[in-house]
Amino acid sequence: MRIMILDENSGMRTTLRQLLSGLCDDVVECGSGEEAITLYTHRKPDLVLSEISLPGLDGIETLKSVLRSDPAVRWIFVTEEDDLPIRTDAFDAGAEAYFMKEDMIEVQEYLMRQPATE
């Protein structure tokens, strides 16, 4: 499984990469929505783990942009945004799941339950 990590914080990207150890074959990292859009078209990840608050294009707008080119994108938010309207906007935009960064074990358990892809 190829996973893209979208977070402006390199330390958080490292933490997520460690969390994914053994769960995926390839991890693509990016620090902005614009970079994620470019890399998505070239790398075609099976799943995106994304923060919502990003410099420039936020995570929700980035998801909407990627959905225009790939309606089957699997997008999971891993964020510090604990606000019901933002959570609702994320799901309305097409998010598959939404986790708080403090709940990394839940993220790992969710990913472990996902079917393997080729």
N, C-alpha and C positions, 0 to 999 in steps of 0.2 A: 504494500500500500504506500502510495506517495502522499505526503501531507505537507500543506503549506502552513507556515506559522506567520501571521501578520500581527506585529506588535511593534510600536516605536521603541520599546525598551529592550535593549539587547540582553539584559539580564533575565527578563521574562522569557525571551525567545530561548535562551539557554535552559532555563527551568523546564519549559515545555518540551524541548528537545530531549532532555533527560527523562522526562515523564514518558515519552514515546519510545524510549529505548526498548527494543525487542518487539514493538507493536507495528513497526513499519519499516520498509526497505529504504526509503528516501525521504528526506526532509528538506523543504525549500523554505528559506527564511526571507522576509522582507519587512521593512520598517515604515512603509507608507502605503496608502491606498493606491496611489498612482503606480508605484512599483509592483504592487500585487497584481494589478490589472495586466501589466505588461508580462510579468512572469507567468501568470495563469495561462495566457494564450500559448506560451512556449512550452511550459512544463506540464500542463494538464494534470494537476494533482487530483487525487481521489476525494480529498477532504480538505477543507480550510478551517483552521482554528484562528479566530480573529478577535482582536480588541475592537471596541466601538470607538473610543476616543483616540483619534489619530490626527497628526498634523495634516493639513490640507483636506483631502477627501476622507470623511469618516468611514467607519466599518460598514454602516448600513448603506451608505451611498456606494461604497465599493462593491458590496454584495449586489445591489441593484444593477450596477454596470456589468458585472460578470454574468449575471442572469440573462442579460440581453444577448450575450454570445453563447452562453451555455445554460439553458433552462434546467439542466439536470445537476447543477452544482450542489454539492453537499457542504453547508456552511454552518459552523458552530461558533457561537460567541463565547469567549472566555474573557471576562471583563470585570472592571471595578464598578461599573454602572449598575447600581441597585435601585433603579427607578422604574416603577410599573409602566408609565407611558413609553419609556425607551425600550423596555422589554417587549411591550406590545408592538412597537414600531419594528423591532427586530424580527419578530415572528411574522408580522404582516409583510415584511420585505422578502421573506422566504427562508429565514433561519430554521435549521433543523433542531437545534438545541441551544440552550443559554445557560451558562454556568458563571458563578462568581469565581474570581481568581483565588479566593481563600478556600475554595472547595476543589482543589486539584485532585484529590482522591476520587471524587465523583466523576471528574473528567476522565481519569484513567479507567475507571470501571466502565463508563459508557463506551469508551473506545475499545475496550477488551471484548465487549459484547457485539461489536460490529463484525459482519461477515468479512472474510478475507477476500481481497480483490486480486485480479491478475494483472 
